[in-house]
């Protein structure tokens, strides 16, 4: 979730969408994202829209939060009308969603099911810190309808976890995966961060071994990004820690791809690997430009070419909900060219590739050079698609800029 959203245009207080967006609603899969902004402490590298108890004002506590989100789910039903569009996936992120009781998360999911219905094979995910769950809380989440859980492992090296200011012990994530499997979660993800200052190749190798041996069927691995305004950025600026080295990050990515591929997890997005059937369908909805409603403070949403975002602070969000108003702060209506460019930017990161027809003549020339340089391959799919090679994945950010120029 972006730390600073674009200015946009004012969103109407009742949340109403343009007729053009509603006309296409239901023509593509529809998902729900629920943001839970609470954390016990803020990690030093994090600039997400999260808050500790000391930062929250009146009306913004955990005890009333589920009721507020349920109210926004009901608002979504009123705004979108009564067209029968079952929800294909629900993703609860944060923050630390599992700081809420399992019953509260279950009530939010039940509200989505009651108002919209869930597709028969709906994917329902919650993120969790490894030390924010127990076997019994995981069992309650599974019983409440959650089908997938994503744990923030980040690393198994104690000194790396210390730099990141993570609160769990090195082995706790592996224990949590085993507990989730034992209570019936078929799909379990672990998130990794690599190229943290002070991390060695051996440290990351041990982390990858733990991740692949844990029983998780999905691994996300991201290079550390030092965000302005974070404690980590301040430490690097003061010289207490070295900055992230791009060459080391590239080496770590190659290390991850080799270890994960050897373990039977194939890449399906530049930073994500899964066993067959373990892909995160909710995130695929984002990368494919589908529709979703984002509920909670700072949550972003997209329906039919209209994107909007909620007020960021939980107290402001609670006040809007209490007043019967939409919590949307601002929105933007995407042009056809905006949507084409975003489609290129996102789909080129996928293993399924980018339709060459989505490119301009200039973009197709760039694609041809990428194939010639070994950065991509043109598949034999009937439509013609561009798929990144391993070398291309290392240079994906630069390549996509050229493709949309």
C-alpha positions as CSV (number, residue, x, y, z in Angstrom):
1,X,0.0,0.0,0.0
2,X,1.6,3.3,-1.1
3,X,2.8,5.4,1.8
4,X,1.6,8.6,0.1
5,X,-1.4,8.3,-2.3
6,X,-1.8,10.6,-5.3
7,X,-3.9,13.7,-4.8
8,X,-6.8,12.5,-6.9
9,X,-10.2,14.2,-7.0
10,X,-12.6,14.5,-4.0
11,X,-14.7,11.3,-3.5
12,X,-18.4,11.7,-2.9
13,X,-19.5,11.3,0.7
14,X,-21.9,8.5,-0.1
15,X,-19.2,6.6,-2.1
16,X,-21.2,6.6,-5.3
17,X,-19.3,5.5,-8.4
18,X,-19.7,6.7,-12.0
19,X,-22.2,4.9,-14.1
20,X,-19.4,3.7,-16.4
21,X,-17.8,1.8,-13.6
22,X,-21.0,0.2,-12.5
23,X,-22.0,-0.9,-16.0
24,X,-18.9,-3.1,-16.2
25,X,-19.1,-4.5,-12.7
26,X,-19.4,-8.2,-12.8
27,X,-17.6,-8.6,-16.2
28,X,-14.4,-9.6,-14.4
29,X,-13.6,-11.3,-11.0
30,X,-14.3,-9.3,-7.9
31,X,-12.2,-9.5,-4.7
32,X,-12.1,-7.8,-1.3
33,X,-9.1,-6.5,0.6
34,X,-9.4,-5.6,4.3
35,X,-6.7,-3.6,5.9
36,X,-6.1,-4.1,9.6
37,X,-3.8,-1.2,10.7
38,X,-2.7,-2.4,14.1
39,X,0.8,-3.5,15.2
40,X,2.3,-4.1,18.6
41,X,5.5,-2.3,17.5
42,X,6.5,-0.8,14.2
43,X,9.4,-2.6,12.4
44,X,12.3,-0.3,11.6
45,X,12.0,-0.7,7.8
46,X,8.2,-0.4,7.5
47,X,6.3,2.6,6.1
48,X,2.9,0.9,5.7
49,X,-0.2,2.5,7.1
50,X,0.1,1.0,10.6
51,X,-0.3,2.2,14.1
52,X,0.6,1.1,17.6
53,X,-1.7,1.6,20.5
54,X,0.2,4.7,21.6
55,X,-0.6,6.4,18.2
56,X,-4.4,5.8,18.2
57,X,-7.0,8.3,19.4
58,X,-10.6,7.9,20.6
59,X,-12.8,5.6,18.6
60,X,-9.8,3.9,16.9
61,X,-9.3,0.9,19.1
62,X,-9.2,-2.8,18.1
63,X,-12.4,-3.6,20.0
64,X,-14.7,-1.7,17.7
65,X,-12.8,-2.2,14.5
66,X,-14.6,-5.3,13.1
67,X,-17.9,-3.4,13.4
68,X,-16.5,-0.5,11.4
69,X,-15.3,-2.8,8.6
70,X,-18.6,-4.6,8.6
71,X,-20.3,-1.3,8.1
72,X,-18.0,-0.5,5.1
73,X,-18.8,-3.9,3.6
74,X,-22.5,-3.0,3.8
75,X,-21.7,0.4,2.2
76,X,-20.0,-1.5,-0.6
77,X,-23.1,-3.5,-1.3
78,X,-25.2,-0.3,-1.5
79,X,-22.7,1.4,-3.8
80,X,-22.3,-1.5,-6.2
81,X,-25.9,-2.4,-6.4
82,X,-27.5,-5.8,-6.2
83,X,-25.9,-7.5,-9.2
84,X,-24.9,-11.1,-8.3
85,X,-21.1,-11.0,-8.3
86,X,-19.7,-13.5,-5.8
87,X,-16.4,-12.6,-4.3
88,X,-13.5,-14.7,-5.7
89,X,-11.0,-13.9,-3.0
90,X,-10.6,-12.1,0.3
91,X,-7.3,-10.9,1.6
92,X,-6.8,-9.5,5.1
93,X,-3.5,-7.6,5.4
94,X,-1.9,-5.1,7.6
95,X,-0.4,-4.3,10.0
96,X,-0.9,-7.5,11.9
97,X,-4.5,-8.7,11.2
98,X,-4.1,-11.5,13.8
99,X,-3.9,-9.0,16.6
100,X,-7.7,-9.0,16.2
101,X,-9.5,-12.0,17.7
102,X,-10.3,-14.8,15.2
103,X,-13.9,-14.2,15.9
104,X,-13.7,-10.6,14.7
105,X,-11.9,-11.6,11.5
106,X,-14.6,-14.3,11.0
107,X,-17.3,-11.7,11.4
108,X,-15.8,-9.5,8.7
109,X,-15.6,-12.5,6.4
110,X,-19.2,-13.5,7.2
111,X,-20.3,-9.9,6.3
112,X,-18.6,-10.2,2.9
113,X,-20.3,-13.6,2.4
114,X,-23.7,-12.3,3.5
115,X,-23.7,-9.2,1.4
116,X,-22.0,-10.6,-1.8
117,X,-21.6,-14.3,-1.5
118,X,-18.4,-16.2,-1.8
119,X,-17.5,-18.1,-5.0
120,X,-17.5,-21.9,-4.3
121,X,-13.7,-22.0,-4.5
122,X,-13.0,-18.6,-3.0
123,X,-9.5,-18.0,-1.6
124,X,-9.5,-16.4,1.9
125,X,-6.2,-15.2,3.2
126,X,-4.9,-13.5,6.3
127,X,-1.4,-12.2,7.0
128,X,0.1,-13.0,10.4
129,X,3.2,-12.4,12.3
130,X,4.6,-15.7,13.5
131,X,4.4,-14.7,17.1
132,X,0.8,-13.3,16.8
133,X,-0.8,-16.8,16.4
134,X,-1.2,-20.0,18.3
135,X,-2.4,-23.4,17.3
136,X,-5.8,-22.6,18.8
137,X,-6.1,-19.2,17.1
138,X,-5.1,-20.8,13.7
139,X,-7.7,-23.5,14.2
140,X,-10.4,-20.8,14.9
141,X,-9.4,-19.0,11.7
142,X,-9.6,-22.2,9.7
143,X,-13.0,-23.0,11.2
144,X,-14.1,-19.4,10.4
145,X,-13.6,-19.9,6.7
146,X,-10.0,-18.8,6.1
147,X,-8.2,-21.0,3.6
148,X,-4.7,-19.5,3.4
149,X,-2.3,-17.8,5.8
150,X,0.8,-15.8,5.0
151,X,3.5,-15.5,7.6
152,X,6.2,-12.8,7.8
153,X,9.3,-15.0,8.2
154,X,11.7,-12.4,6.7
155,X,14.8,-14.2,7.9
156,X,16.1,-16.9,10.2
157,X,19.3,-15.1,11.1
158,X,19.0,-13.4,14.5
159,X,21.1,-10.4,13.6
160,X,19.1,-9.8,10.4
161,X,15.8,-9.9,12.4
162,X,17.4,-7.5,14.8
163,X,18.2,-5.0,12.0
164,X,14.7,-5.3,10.7
165,X,13.4,-5.0,14.2
166,X,11.2,-8.1,13.9
167,X,9.8,-9.4,17.2
168,X,9.6,-13.2,16.5
169,X,12.4,-15.6,17.3
170,X,14.3,-17.2,14.3
171,X,12.5,-20.6,14.5
172,X,9.0,-19.3,15.2
173,X,7.9,-18.9,11.6
174,X,8.6,-22.6,10.8
175,X,6.7,-23.6,13.9
176,X,3.8,-21.5,12.8
177,X,3.7,-23.1,9.4
178,X,3.6,-26.5,11.0
179,X,0.7,-25.4,13.3
180,X,-1.2,-24.0,10.3
181,X,-0.8,-27.2,8.4
182,X,-1.9,-29.3,11.4
183,X,-5.2,-27.5,11.7
184,X,-6.1,-27.8,8.0
185,X,-4.6,-24.9,6.1
186,X,-3.8,-26.3,2.6
187,X,-2.1,-23.1,1.5
188,X,0.6,-21.4,3.6
189,X,2.9,-18.6,2.4
190,X,6.1,-17.3,4.0
191,X,7.4,-13.8,3.2
192,X,11.2,-13.3,3.0
193,X,13.3,-10.1,2.8
194,X,16.8,-10.3,1.4
195,X,19.8,-8.0,1.1
196,X,19.4,-6.6,4.6
197,X,22.6,-4.8,5.7
198,X,24.8,-7.4,7.4
199,X,23.1,-10.4,5.8
200,X,25.5,-12.9,4.3
201,X,24.9,-15.4,1.5
202,X,25.1,-18.2,4.1
203,X,22.4,-16.4,6.2
204,X,20.1,-16.2,3.2
205,X,20.8,-19.8,2.3
206,X,19.8,-20.9,5.8
207,X,16.6,-18.8,5.5
208,X,15.7,-20.4,2.1
209,X,16.4,-23.9,3.5
210,X,14.0,-23.2,6.4
211,X,11.4,-21.8,4.1
212,X,11.5,-24.7,1.6
213,X,11.6,-27.2,4.4
214,X,8.8,-25.7,6.4
215,X,5.9,-27.2,4.4
216,X,4.9,-23.8,2.9
217,X,3.6,-24.1,-0.6
218,X,4.3,-20.5,-1.5
219,X,7.3,-18.2,-0.9
220,X,7.4,-14.4,-1.5
221,X,11.0,-12.9,-1.6
222,X,11.6,-9.2,-1.8
223,X,14.7,-7.1,-1.8
224,X,14.8,-4.7,1.1
225,X,13.7,-1.2,0.1
226,X,14.8,1.6,2.4
227,X,11.9,4.0,2.6
228,X,12.4,7.6,3.6
229,X,11.1,8.4,7.1
230,X,11.7,5.0,8.6
231,X,14.1,4.2,11.4
232,X,16.1,2.1,9.1
233,X,16.6,5.0,6.7
234,X,17.8,7.2,9.6
235,X,20.3,4.5,10.8
236,X,21.7,4.3,7.3
237,X,21.9,8.0,6.9
238,X,23.8,8.3,10.2
239,X,26.3,5.6,9.0
240,X,25.3,3.0,11.6
241,X,24.4,0.6,8.8
242,X,25.6,0.3,5.2
243,X,23.0,1.0,2.5
244,X,21.5,-1.8,0.5
245,X,23.8,-3.0,-2.3
246,X,22.1,-3.6,-5.7
247,X,24.6,-6.1,-6.8
248,X,24.2,-8.1,-3.6
249,X,20.4,-8.0,-4.0
250,X,20.8,-9.4,-7.5
251,X,22.9,-12.2,-6.2
252,X,20.4,-13.0,-3.5
253,X,17.6,-13.1,-6.1
254,X,19.5,-15.6,-8.2
255,X,20.1,-17.6,-5.0
256,X,16.4,-17.6,-4.2
257,X,15.3,-18.6,-7.6
258,X,17.7,-21.6,-7.7
259,X,16.8,-22.8,-4.2
260,X,13.1,-22.4,-4.6
261,X,13.0,-23.9,-8.1
262,X,15.1,-26.9,-6.9
263,X,12.5,-27.4,-4.1
264,X,9.7,-27.5,-6.6
265,X,8.4,-24.0,-6.3
266,X,8.1,-22.3,-9.7
267,X,8.1,-18.5,-10.2
268,X,4.8,-17.1,-11.4
269,X,5.5,-13.4,-10.6
270,X,8.9,-11.8,-10.3
271,X,9.0,-12.0,-6.5
272,X,6.7,-15.0,-5.9
273,X,7.2,-18.7,-6.2
274,X,4.6,-21.5,-5.6
275,X,4.0,-25.2,-5.9
276,X,1.4,-25.9,-8.6
277,X,-2.0,-24.7,-7.3
278,X,-0.4,-22.7,-4.5
279,X,-0.4,-19.3,-6.4
280,X,-2.0,-16.4,-4.5
281,X,-5.1,-15.8,-6.6
282,X,-5.9,-12.6,-4.8
283,X,-2.6,-11.0,-5.8
284,X,-3.0,-12.2,-9.3
285,X,-6.3,-10.2,-9.3
286,X,-4.2,-7.1,-8.7
287,X,-1.6,-7.9,-11.4
288,X,-4.4,-8.7,-13.9
289,X,-6.2,-5.5,-13.3
290,X,-9.4,-7.1,-11.9
291,X,-11.9,-5.4,-9.6
292,X,-11.6,-5.2,-5.8
293,X,-13.0,-3.3,-2.9
294,X,-10.5,-2.2,-0.3
295,X,-11.9,-1.7,3.2
296,X,-10.2,-0.1,6.2
297,X,-8.0,3.0,6.8
298,X,-5.8,3.8,3.8
299,X,-7.1,0.9,1.8
300,X,-7.2,1.2,-2.0
301,X,-9.9,-0.1,-4.3
302,X,-10.5,-0.4,-8.0
303,X,-13.8,-1.0,-9.9
304,X,-14.3,-0.5,-13.6
305,X,-11.5,1.9,-14.2
306,X,-12.1,4.0,-11.0
307,X,-9.5,3.8,-8.3
308,X,-10.1,5.3,-4.8
309,X,-8.4,5.3,-1.4
310,X,-9.7,5.7,2.1
311,X,-8.7,8.2,4.8
312,X,-5.5,6.9,6.4
313,X,-5.9,7.4,10.1
314,X,-8.1,4.9,12.0
315,X,-9.7,7.7,14.0
316,X,-10.7,9.5,10.8
317,X,-11.9,6.3,9.4
318,X,-14.0,5.5,12.4
319,X,-15.5,9.0,12.4
320,X,-16.6,8.7,8.8
321,X,-18.1,5.3,9.4
322,X,-19.9,6.5,12.5
323,X,-21.4,9.4,10.5
324,X,-22.7,7.0,7.9
325,X,-20.4,8.3,5.3
326,X,-18.0,6.7,2.9
327,X,-14.4,6.6,4.2
328,X,-13.1,7.3,0.7
329,X,-10.8,10.3,0.7
330,X,-10.1,10.7,-3.0
331,X,-10.3,8.9,-6.3
332,X,-9.1,9.0,-9.9
333,X,-10.9,7.8,-13.1
334,X,-8.4,6.0,-15.3
335,X,-8.3,6.7,-19.0
336,X,-8.0,3.9,-21.5
337,X,-4.3,4.7,-21.9
338,X,-3.8,4.8,-18.1
339,X,-5.2,1.3,-17.9
340,X,-3.2,0.0,-20.9
341,X,0.1,1.3,-19.3
342,X,-0.8,-0.2,-15.9
343,X,-1.6,-3.5,-17.7
344,X,1.9,-3.5,-19.3
345,X,3.6,-2.6,-16.0
346,X,1.9,-5.4,-14.1
347,X,1.5,-8.2,-16.5
348,X,5.0,-8.2,-17.8
349,X,6.0,-9.4,-14.2
350,X,3.9,-12.5,-14.6
351,X,5.0,-15.9,-15.8
352,X,1.9,-16.0,-18.0
353,X,3.4,-13.0,-19.8
354,X,2.2,-9.9,-21.5
355,X,0.1,-9.8,-24.7
356,X,2.2,-8.2,-27.4
357,X,-1.0,-6.5,-28.7
358,X,-0.9,-4.4,-25.5
359,X,2.2,-2.6,-26.7
360,X,2.6,0.3,-29.0
361,X,4.8,0.0,-32.1
362,X,7.7,1.5,-30.0
363,X,7.0,-1.0,-27.2
364,X,7.0,-3.9,-29.6
365,X,10.4,-2.8,-30.9
366,X,11.7,-2.7,-27.3
367,X,10.2,-6.2,-26.8
368,X,12.0,-7.5,-29.9
369,X,15.3,-6.1,-28.5
370,X,14.6,-7.7,-25.2
371,X,14.2,-11.1,-26.8
372,X,17.4,-10.6,-28.9
373,X,19.3,-9.6,-25.7
374,X,18.0,-12.7,-23.8
375,X,15.9,-10.7,-21.4
376,X,12.6,-12.2,-22.6
377,X,11.2,-14.8,-24.8
378,X,8.2,-14.7,-27.1
379,X,5.9,-17.6,-26.3
380,X,4.1,-19.8,-28.8
381,X,0.7,-18.8,-27.3
382,X,-1.8,-18.0,-30.1
383,X,-2.0,-14.4,-29.1
384,X,1.8,-13.9,-28.8
385,X,3.1,-13.1,-25.3
386,X,6.3,-11.7,-23.9
387,X,7.7,-13.6,-20.9
388,X,10.8,-12.5,-18.9
389,X,13.8,-14.8,-18.7
390,X,15.7,-15.0,-15.4
391,X,18.0,-12.3,-16.6
392,X,15.0,-10.2,-17.6
393,X,13.5,-10.6,-14.1
394,X,16.6,-9.0,-12.6
395,X,16.1,-6.0,-14.9
396,X,12.3,-6.0,-14.8
397,X,11.9,-2.5,-13.5
398,X,14.1,-0.9,-16.1
399,X,12.6,-3.0,-18.9
400,X,9.0,-2.1,-18.2
401,X,9.8,1.6,-18.2
402,X,11.1,1.1,-21.8
403,X,8.1,-0.9,-22.8
404,X,5.6,1.9,-21.9
405,X,7.7,4.8,-23.3
